[in-house]
Structure formats: structure tokens, C-alpha cells
Amino acid sequence: MKKGKQTRNASRKVLGDYKKIGTSFVPPMVHRVGPWDFTSWSSQTLPELVWWDVLIDRGSHRFAARVAEEIAKYFKAKDKSKSWWAFISDYAEIGIDEVQGLKEHLKQRNLWAQLVESLADFLNLYPACPISRFLDQLPTGIVDIGYLQHFTERMKELEDKRSRSGVLVQAQAIYMGFVLGKLFVKKGLVLADFPEVEKYPATELSKQVGASICAAVNMVAGTMLPKYAEDAWVQYFWKRSLELCPLDFSHLETR
């Protein structure tokens, strides 16, 4: 009898953060964020988060984190939607007042000038990117060949979401969730050691944190992003990428 009671208590402890819906127990991340669909990292989530790698590459990881923090702080007091403002598509439908308000907020934090400078070459590659709405002047669309080659190499590395660059990009989304007050992590869980990601993958703990970040972003993307075929930014990104770097099938030609 005592053993049965201990077993029931252990079960309650394991399922303590789960929400019971009918006869099913739903994991805490699911009932807080919502149900999600499968989302491909390389095809959809990466293009949605790639601007963070541009900021890291042209600035630094710390600069990107400051931008992420201030954007999250701005929307925390104003926004009631489920968006975390990490994905490029989040900025496609916001009104002009919010555009101007965020610009002023970032200017007051001395982040705006460096943000615009860091994104300039990227936005010239993808002038229809929703982020370009924040510029005082629209991108020229003039392609810097040297930057295009550099960006292409960065994308190759980012295709591995467990690479250092891939994990640091995803970390921005999770950080914004924390700042917005939309993501809470129980003490003792690996993700509670989030700051360790800065050392990724040099320490064992940073590797565990990185893996948790990847898993969390997969759930967030599956919940918040539109279906792949309906994701206007992603469709444009890949179409424009093909224009910039046409596929070469010459190696497949028979002789």
C-alpha cells in the first residue's frame, strides 16, 4: 500500500506542470504556447530568423541581444498578440504607428543607426523584406557581389541548426520570449541556465542549453508561423534567392 502511494506521488511530481485536458496530459510548453505543426528549420524557420545572424555578423552577438531585448520591451507594454517579434513575418502587418514608435524607441536606446547600417546589404538583397518598412528610404536593390557571396556562405553554416551560428540565432527568439513575459522556465530545467548559451558549444552545459533552445524554437515556430505555402516572406525569400544565385545543373548534363 505504501509502495503504491509512493508511485502515485512520483507520478504527480513528474506530471506536475502538465495540464489535464480530458484524459490526456499536455506538456507545459504546449498548453502555454499552443499546439504546433511541423516546421522545417532550413526551409522556413531559418529564413524567418536570418536577420538575427545578419546583426550578429555585422555587429556582435551582444548587439543582436540588445536589439532583441529592446524590441521585446517595446512590444511588451503595447502588444496583446501571441507574436514574439523574432520572426521577420511578424513585421509584415503592423501599422505605421507601431513602425514609427519602434523606430523612436530604438533611436532613444542608441541602437537604430547601427541596426540600419548592419541590415543595409541584406535588405538590398531582399528589398521586399518586411523589415525594410522601418527604413527612412527603401532599399536600392543594388547587389554587392562580395556581400552576396559572404551571405551565401553564412547560410550554408546556418543550415545546421546545431552549429554555433544556428544556436545563437535561435537564442534571440527565446530571449525575446523571456523579456516579453511569454516564456517561463522552472528552476532546475536546463533552459533556466540560458546565459550559458554564449559559451556554446565549448562546455557541456552550453550544449544542453543549445539543444533545449533548438527544441523550444521548433515548438514556437510550429505554433506562430503561417503554413509554409502561406508564408509570404519565406516564399519571396526563396524566389529572390534563386534569382540571385541561379541553380547550376550543368554537372547533370549528359555528354
C-alpha positions as CSV (number, residue, x, y, z in Angstrom):
1,M,0.0,0.0,0.0
2,K,2.8,2.3,1.0
3,K,4.7,1.5,-2.2
4,G,1.5,2.3,-4.3
5,K,1.2,5.7,-2.6
6,Q,4.8,6.5,-3.3
7,T,4.3,5.6,-7.0
8,R,1.2,7.9,-7.2
9,N,3.2,10.7,-5.6
10,A,6.1,10.2,-8.0
11,S,3.6,10.4,-10.9
12,R,2.1,13.6,-9.6
13,K,5.6,15.1,-9.4
14,V,6.5,14.1,-12.9
15,L,3.2,15.4,-14.3
16,G,3.0,18.4,-12.0
17,D,3.5,21.0,-14.8
18,Y,1.3,19.2,-17.2
19,K,-2.3,20.3,-17.9
20,K,-5.0,17.7,-18.0
21,I,-7.4,18.0,-20.9
22,G,-10.0,15.3,-20.8
23,T,-8.0,12.1,-20.3
24,S,-4.8,13.5,-21.8
25,F,-1.9,15.3,-20.1
26,V,-0.5,18.1,-22.2
27,P,3.2,19.2,-21.7
28,P,3.7,22.7,-20.2
29,M,5.2,24.2,-23.4
30,V,2.3,23.1,-25.4
31,H,-0.5,24.4,-23.2
32,R,1.3,27.7,-22.7
33,V,2.4,28.3,-26.3
34,G,-0.3,26.3,-28.1
35,P,-0.4,23.2,-30.4
36,W,2.1,23.2,-33.2
37,D,2.7,21.8,-36.7
38,F,5.9,20.5,-38.1
39,T,8.1,23.3,-39.4
40,S,11.3,22.8,-41.4
41,W,14.3,24.6,-40.0
42,S,16.2,25.1,-43.3
43,S,13.1,25.8,-45.5
44,Q,11.0,28.1,-43.2
45,T,12.3,28.9,-39.7
46,L,15.8,29.8,-40.9
47,P,14.6,32.5,-43.4
48,E,12.3,33.9,-40.7
49,L,15.2,34.3,-38.2
50,V,18.1,35.0,-40.6
51,W,18.1,38.7,-39.9
52,W,19.5,38.0,-36.4
53,D,22.5,36.3,-38.0
54,V,23.0,39.4,-40.1
55,L,23.0,41.5,-36.9
56,I,25.4,39.2,-35.2
57,D,27.7,39.0,-38.3
58,R,27.8,42.8,-38.9
59,G,27.7,43.7,-35.2
60,S,28.0,41.1,-32.5
61,H,26.0,38.6,-30.5
62,R,25.7,41.2,-27.7
63,F,24.4,43.8,-30.1
64,A,21.8,41.5,-31.5
65,A,20.7,40.6,-28.0
66,R,20.4,44.3,-27.1
67,V,18.2,44.8,-30.2
68,A,16.1,41.8,-29.3
69,E,15.7,43.0,-25.7
70,E,14.6,46.5,-26.7
71,I,12.1,45.3,-29.3
72,A,10.6,42.9,-26.8
73,K,10.4,45.7,-24.1
74,Y,8.7,48.0,-26.6
75,F,6.0,45.5,-27.5
76,K,5.6,44.1,-24.0
77,A,3.7,47.2,-22.9
78,K,1.7,47.5,-26.1
79,D,1.1,44.2,-27.7
80,K,-1.5,41.6,-26.7
81,S,-0.9,39.2,-29.6
82,K,0.9,35.9,-29.4
83,S,3.9,37.2,-31.5
84,W,7.3,37.2,-30.0
85,W,8.6,39.6,-32.7
86,A,11.6,37.4,-33.5
87,F,10.4,36.3,-36.9
88,I,10.5,38.6,-40.0
89,S,6.9,37.8,-40.8
90,D,5.8,39.4,-37.5
91,Y,6.5,42.8,-39.0
92,A,4.5,42.4,-42.2
93,E,1.2,43.6,-40.9
94,I,1.9,46.0,-38.1
95,G,0.6,49.5,-38.6
96,I,2.6,52.6,-39.4
97,D,2.2,54.0,-35.9
98,E,3.9,50.9,-34.5
99,V,6.6,51.2,-37.1
100,Q,7.3,54.8,-36.1
101,G,7.0,54.0,-32.4
102,L,9.5,51.2,-32.5
103,K,11.9,53.3,-34.6
104,E,11.8,56.1,-32.0
105,H,12.3,53.6,-29.2
106,L,15.4,52.1,-30.8
107,K,16.7,55.6,-31.6
108,Q,16.4,56.6,-27.9
109,R,18.4,53.5,-27.0
110,N,21.1,54.4,-29.5
111,L,20.6,51.2,-31.5
112,W,18.8,52.5,-34.6
113,A,21.8,53.8,-36.6
114,Q,23.8,50.6,-36.2
115,L,20.8,48.5,-36.8
116,V,20.1,50.2,-40.2
117,E,23.8,50.0,-41.1
118,S,24.0,46.3,-40.2
119,L,21.0,45.4,-42.3
120,A,21.7,47.6,-45.3
121,D,23.4,45.0,-47.6
122,F,20.9,42.2,-46.6
123,L,17.9,44.4,-47.4
124,N,19.4,45.3,-50.8
125,L,19.5,41.6,-51.5
126,Y,15.9,41.3,-50.3
127,P,14.3,44.7,-50.8
128,A,10.7,43.4,-50.2
129,C,11.6,42.1,-46.8
130,P,9.1,43.4,-44.2
131,I,11.9,44.8,-42.1
132,S,12.6,47.3,-44.8
133,R,9.4,49.1,-43.7
134,F,11.4,50.6,-40.8
135,L,13.9,52.3,-43.1
136,D,13.6,56.0,-43.9
137,Q,14.4,55.2,-47.5
138,L,13.6,52.0,-49.3
139,P,16.5,49.7,-50.2
140,T,18.1,50.4,-53.6
141,G,18.2,46.7,-54.6
142,I,21.8,47.2,-55.8
143,V,23.5,43.9,-55.1
144,D,27.0,43.8,-53.6
145,I,28.5,40.7,-55.1
146,G,31.1,40.4,-52.4
147,Y,28.4,40.5,-49.7
148,L,26.2,38.1,-51.7
149,Q,29.0,35.5,-51.6
150,H,29.5,36.1,-47.9
151,F,25.8,35.8,-47.1
152,T,25.6,32.6,-49.1
153,E,28.5,31.1,-47.0
154,R,26.8,32.2,-43.8
155,M,23.5,30.5,-45.0
156,K,25.4,27.2,-45.6
157,E,26.6,27.2,-42.0
158,L,23.2,28.2,-40.6
159,E,21.6,25.2,-42.4
160,D,22.9,23.2,-39.4
161,K,20.7,24.5,-36.6
162,R,23.1,22.9,-34.1
163,S,26.0,25.0,-35.3
164,R,27.2,27.8,-33.1
165,S,25.7,30.4,-35.5
166,G,22.5,28.5,-35.8
167,V,22.0,28.2,-32.0
168,L,22.9,31.9,-31.4
169,V,20.3,32.9,-33.9
170,Q,17.6,30.8,-32.3
171,A,18.6,32.1,-28.9
172,Q,17.4,35.6,-29.8
173,A,13.8,34.2,-30.2
174,I,13.9,32.5,-26.8
175,Y,15.4,35.6,-25.1
176,M,12.6,37.7,-26.5
177,G,10.1,35.2,-25.1
178,F,11.7,35.7,-21.7
179,V,11.7,39.5,-21.9
180,L,8.1,39.6,-23.1
181,G,7.0,37.5,-20.2
182,K,5.6,34.9,-22.5
183,L,8.1,32.2,-21.7
184,F,8.8,30.9,-18.2
185,V,11.2,28.1,-17.2
186,K,11.1,26.2,-14.0
187,K,14.2,26.3,-11.9
188,G,16.2,23.2,-12.3
189,L,15.5,22.8,-16.0
190,V,18.3,23.1,-18.5
191,L,16.8,26.2,-20.2
192,A,17.0,28.0,-16.9
193,D,20.7,28.3,-17.5
194,F,20.0,30.2,-20.7
195,P,23.0,32.6,-20.4
196,E,25.3,29.7,-20.8
197,V,24.5,29.7,-24.5
198,E,27.1,32.4,-25.0
199,K,29.7,29.7,-24.5
200,Y,28.1,27.2,-27.0
201,P,29.5,24.7,-27.7
202,A,32.6,25.0,-25.5
203,T,31.0,23.5,-22.4
204,E,28.8,20.5,-21.7
205,L,26.1,22.7,-20.1
206,S,26.1,25.0,-23.1
207,K,25.5,22.1,-25.4
208,Q,22.5,21.0,-23.3
209,V,21.2,24.6,-23.3
210,G,21.7,24.8,-27.0
211,A,19.7,21.6,-27.5
212,S,16.9,23.0,-25.3
213,I,16.8,26.2,-27.3
214,C,16.5,24.3,-30.6
215,A,13.6,22.2,-29.3
216,A,11.8,25.3,-27.9
217,V,12.2,27.3,-31.1
218,N,10.8,24.4,-33.1
219,M,7.7,24.5,-31.0
220,V,7.4,28.3,-31.2
221,A,7.8,28.3,-34.9
222,G,5.3,25.5,-35.4
223,T,2.8,27.5,-33.3
224,M,3.3,31.0,-34.6
225,L,4.4,30.8,-38.2
226,P,1.9,30.5,-41.0
227,K,1.8,27.4,-43.1
228,Y,4.8,27.2,-45.4
229,A,2.7,27.8,-48.6
230,E,1.1,30.8,-46.9
231,D,4.3,32.3,-45.6
232,A,4.7,35.3,-47.9
233,W,8.1,36.3,-46.7
234,V,9.6,32.8,-47.0
235,Q,8.1,32.3,-50.5
236,Y,9.6,35.6,-51.5
237,F,13.0,34.8,-49.8
238,W,13.5,31.6,-51.8
239,K,12.3,33.1,-55.1
240,R,14.6,36.0,-54.7
241,S,17.5,33.7,-53.6
242,L,17.0,31.7,-56.8
243,E,17.2,35.0,-58.8
244,L,20.4,36.0,-57.0
245,C,22.0,32.6,-57.3
246,P,20.5,30.6,-60.1
247,L,20.9,26.8,-59.8
248,D,23.5,25.3,-62.0
249,F,22.5,21.9,-63.4
250,S,25.4,21.7,-65.9
251,H,27.0,18.9,-63.9
252,L,24.0,16.7,-64.6
253,E,24.2,17.1,-68.4
254,T,25.0,14.0,-70.3
255,R,27.8,14.1,-72.8
